[in-house]
């Protein structure tokens, strides 16, 4: 299965969607190094955890 990784910066409009974790991590490291911004990298290819209700 191909991955799906969403990278978003909390301090500027930088955002990306990647199908390889290594690429997403490289982009994250590069952005954080050059800007000193905080980012989040989420694996969105995984299903939601069991027991979490969906939209009503």
N, C-alpha and C positions, 0 to 999 in steps of 0.2 A: 504494500500500500504506500502511496506517495504521501509524504507528510504535508502539513500546512502549518506554517509558523507566522504569526502576526507580531510584528515589532512596532512599538509606538513609543514616541518620546513624550514625556510629561511636561516638557518646557518649550517645545516648538512644534511646528506642523509635520516634522519628520515622521514617516510611517512607511511600513513595507510589508508585503506578503511574500513569503518564500516557500519553496517546496523542499528545500534542504536545510536541515538544522545548522550545518556547518556554515553555510552562506549567511543565514540569519545571525548567527553568533559573530561572524566576522564583521557584518554591517553594524551590529550593536556595539562591538568593541571600538570600531572606527569612529562611530558617532559620539560615543561617550568620551573617547580620548581627545577628539578635536573640539568638543563643545563643553565638556564637563556637565552634561545634562543627565538626568535620570531617565531610564527607559524600562520598559517591560516587554518580555518576550514570552508569548503564549503559544503552546502547541494546540492549535484548534482542529487538528485532525482526529483527536480523541473524542469519543462520545462524552456526554455529560455524565457525571458520577451518578450512580443509582441513588434513588431517594430524593433527588432534586426535582421539584415540580417544574414543569414547563410553563409556557405562557397559557393563560386562561382564555 
